[in-house]
Structures are given as C-alpha cells and as structure tokens.
Amino acid sequence: MTVGIVSLVGVFAGPITSNVEKPDYEVISSLNNFEIRQYGPMIIAEVKSSGNREDTIGNEFGILADYIFGNNNMQNGIAMTAPVQQQKSRKIAMTSPVQKQFEDEVWTTSFVMPSEYNMDTLPKPNNDRVELKEVPPKKFVVVQFSGNNSDENINKHGKQLTEYIVSNQIKTIGTFKYAFYDPPWTLPIMRRNEVMLEIE
C-alpha cells in the first residue's frame, strides 16, 4: 500500500483485524488455498476513480473512511469491517462509429457495511462520490495468500486462480476482485489477501 494508505489506516488503531465483522459465506469446496464460496446479500459503500491501482485505493479509502467516521446525514460513526475490496473495470470511449479504445483504468474500492444495517437505516453519505449498493447473493472462486498487496504478488496469484479455473472448467464473469484484510503494519507473512472471480 502507499504511504497515504498507511496514514489513513493508522487512524483506525488496528481494527482491520480478526475482531471486526466480515461478510458471511459458505465454503462449497476447498483445495489447498483455493475455495468456492457462496456469499449472502450485503450492502457496500463504494467509490470509483481512474488511475493506477495503488493511487486509487489510497484516495478512495480516504473518502470511504470519511463517510464511516461521520461524514453522513446522521453524523454517526459506522463500524469498520474487513476486507477492503478493490475491482477494476474500464471506461470505453467512442472514437468513431466503428472504433473503440480504452481510456484510463477505472477502479472501485468498497467497504462492506455492518450487517445490522439495511438501506433504510444506513446513514446516507454527504459526499456524492460515495455510493451505497445492495449486492445480491453471489458465488465466487477465491485464492487466498499472504504477503503484501503489490501488483507483482496480486498478479502472481491471479494467474494461479486463472489456471485453477481453467483446469476445473469453472465459468466466471466480470473482472478480478481483490480483498485485503489487514492494515499495512501487519507482518507480510501474517496478512490475508485474496483474489476472487464471480462464478456465472
């Protein structure tokens, strides 16, 4: 993570650990560090922006942290959960009736909201960049790994996940989703990171 994230996460004084709420899921199958999971419905708060992955997660994390610390219509704090999730999409620009080209990568960073809330009781963000969304139940194939969340480490395990998906003939949709469970001061060997793909 960038230096900006270190300072931002520092204000949490360590809550992104095992004692915070995490999304409920059922493990359907497991092999080594690979799992197929069924997640229940959830509500997320998300922010989108363009740029490289490390820069966007730092900026977006700060906006989301501001929301849960009380920059909302009720001025209420919302408990931090884990993991912090990040996913890439792409904006497509029309350059002619028959041509398209990719603009900058668009990254979405999200926090899962505590399960005690629903869309009616959840404080509404004052910053219009923060969007609250209901996510229906979904199934994911996941690889779990330790170490830092550098592009090199993420890409290495994304490749492993792709090979697992191909060898097991799993049909997936969308783009990789990354999940980071621990603050940056956690020893790399103790960190929990995941690369996930939604199953069709």
C-alpha positions in Angstrom: 0.0 0.0 0.0 1.0 3.6 -0.5 2.2 5.9 2.3 -1.1 7.6 2.1 -2.9 4.5 3.0 -0.6 3.9 5.9 -1.5 7.2 7.4 -5.2 6.8 6.6 -5.4 3.3 8.1 -3.5 4.4 11.1 -6.4 6.3 12.4 -8.2 3.0 12.9 -5.7 2.0 15.5 -5.8 -1.6 14.3 -9.5 -2.5 13.8 -8.9 -4.2 10.4 -8.1 -7.5 12.2 -9.8 -10.7 13.2 -12.1 -8.9 15.7 -14.1 -6.9 13.0 -17.1 -8.1 11.1 -16.5 -9.9 7.8 -19.1 -11.0 5.2 -20.8 -14.3 5.8 -20.1 -17.0 3.3 -20.4 -20.8 3.0 -17.4 -22.8 1.7 -18.8 -25.1 -1.0 -15.4 -26.7 -1.8 -11.8 -26.2 -0.8 -8.4 -27.4 -2.2 -5.2 -26.0 -0.7 -5.6 -22.2 -0.8 -8.5 -22.3 -3.3 -12.1 -22.1 -2.3 -15.5 -21.8 -3.9 -17.8 -19.7 -1.7 -21.4 -18.8 -1.6 -21.9 -15.2 -0.2 -25.2 -13.9 1.1 -26.6 -10.5 0.3 -24.8 -7.4 1.6 -24.7 -3.7 1.3 -21.5 -2.0 0.2 -20.3 1.6 0.1 -18.1 2.2 -2.9 -16.1 4.9 -4.6 -14.8 4.9 -8.2 -11.9 6.8 -9.8 -9.5 6.5 -12.7 -5.8 5.9 -12.5 -3.3 3.2 -11.3 -4.4 0.7 -8.7 -2.2 1.9 -5.8 -3.1 5.6 -6.2 -6.8 5.0 -6.5 -7.1 2.7 -3.5 -5.4 5.3 -1.3 -7.7 8.1 -2.4 -10.8 6.0 -2.4 -10.0 4.5 1.0 -9.8 8.1 2.5 -13.2 9.0 1.1 -14.9 5.8 2.4 -13.2 6.3 5.8 -14.5 9.8 6.0 -18.0 8.5 5.4 -17.9 5.9 8.1 -16.3 8.3 10.6 -19.4 10.5 10.4 -19.5 12.5 7.1 -23.1 11.4 6.6 -26.5 12.8 7.1 -26.8 11.4 10.7 -23.2 12.3 11.6 -22.9 8.8 13.0 -19.8 6.6 13.0 -20.2 3.2 11.3 -18.1 0.2 12.4 -15.2 -0.7 10.2 -15.4 -4.2 8.6 -13.0 -6.3 6.6 -11.9 -6.8 3.9 -11.3 -3.7 1.9 -12.2 -4.7 -1.7 -10.9 -3.4 -5.0 -12.0 -4.2 -8.5 -11.1 -2.9 -12.0 -13.4 -2.0 -14.8 -12.7 0.0 -17.9 -14.3 3.1 -19.5 -14.7 2.8 -23.2 -14.5 5.9 -25.4 -16.1 6.0 -28.9 -13.6 7.4 -31.4 -15.7 6.7 -34.5 -18.8 4.7 -35.3 -16.7 1.6 -35.8 -13.9 2.1 -33.4 -13.5 2.0 -29.6 -10.5 2.5 -27.4 -9.9 2.1 -23.7 -9.4 5.1 -21.5 -7.8 5.1 -18.1 -8.5 2.1 -15.9 -11.3 2.6 -13.5 -11.0 1.1 -10.0 -13.8 0.7 -7.5 -12.9 0.4 -3.8 -15.6 -0.7 -1.4 -16.3 -1.4 2.3 -19.0 -3.9 3.2 -21.4 -2.3 5.6 -22.2 -4.0 9.0 -25.0 -6.5 8.8 -27.0 -4.6 11.4 -28.0 -2.0 8.8 -30.4 -2.1 5.9 -30.8 0.6 3.2 -33.3 2.4 5.3 -31.3 2.6 8.5 -27.8 3.1 7.0 -26.6 6.7 7.2 -26.5 8.4 3.8 -23.2 9.8 2.7 -22.7 13.6 2.3 -20.1 13.0 -0.3 -21.9 12.2 -3.6 -18.9 10.1 -4.7 -19.8 7.5 -2.1 -22.5 5.2 -3.5 -24.4 2.7 -1.4 -25.4 -0.5 -3.2 -27.3 -3.7 -2.3 -25.4 -6.7 -3.6 -27.4 -9.9 -4.1 -26.1 -13.4 -3.2 -23.2 -14.4 -5.3 -20.8 -17.3 -5.7 -17.0 -16.7 -6.1 -13.9 -18.8 -6.7 -11.1 -17.5 -4.5 -7.4 -17.9 -3.9 -6.1 -16.8 -0.5 -2.5 -15.8 0.0 -0.2 -13.9 2.4 2.4 -11.2 1.7 2.0 -7.6 0.6 -0.6 -6.4 -1.9 1.9 -5.4 -4.5 0.9 -5.7 -8.2 3.5 -8.5 -8.5 2.0 -10.6 -5.7 -1.6 -10.0 -6.8 -0.8 -10.8 -10.5 1.1 -14.0 -9.4 -2.0 -15.3 -7.6 -4.4 -14.0 -10.2 -2.5 -16.2 -12.6 -2.8 -19.2 -10.2 -6.5 -18.6 -9.9 -6.9 -18.5 -13.6 -5.1 -21.8 -14.0 -7.3 -23.3 -11.3 -10.5 -22.0 -13.1 -9.4 -23.4 -16.4 -8.4 -26.8 -15.1 -11.7 -27.2 -13.2 -13.8 -25.8 -16.1 -15.4 -23.1 -13.9 -17.4 -20.5 -15.8 -16.7 -17.0 -14.4 -17.9 -13.5 -15.2 -16.5 -10.0 -14.5 -13.1 -9.0 -13.5 -10.8 -9.9 -10.6 -11.8 -8.6 -7.2 -9.1 -8.1 -4.7 -9.7 -8.3 -0.9 -7.3 -7.0 1.7 -8.0 -7.9 5.4 -5.1 -6.4 7.3 -3.5 -3.0 8.0 -0.2 -2.3 6.4 1.8 -2.6 9.6 0.8 -6.3 9.8 3.8 -8.5 9.1 3.5 -9.7 5.4 3.5 -13.4 6.4 0.5 -12.7 8.7 -1.6 -10.9 6.1 -4.7 -12.3 4.5 -5.2 -11.3 0.9 -7.5 -12.8 -1.8 -8.1 -12.7 -5.5 -11.7 -13.5 -6.4 -13.8 -14.1 -9.5 -17.5 -14.3 -9.6 -18.9 -17.7 -10.9 -21.5 -17.4 -13.6 
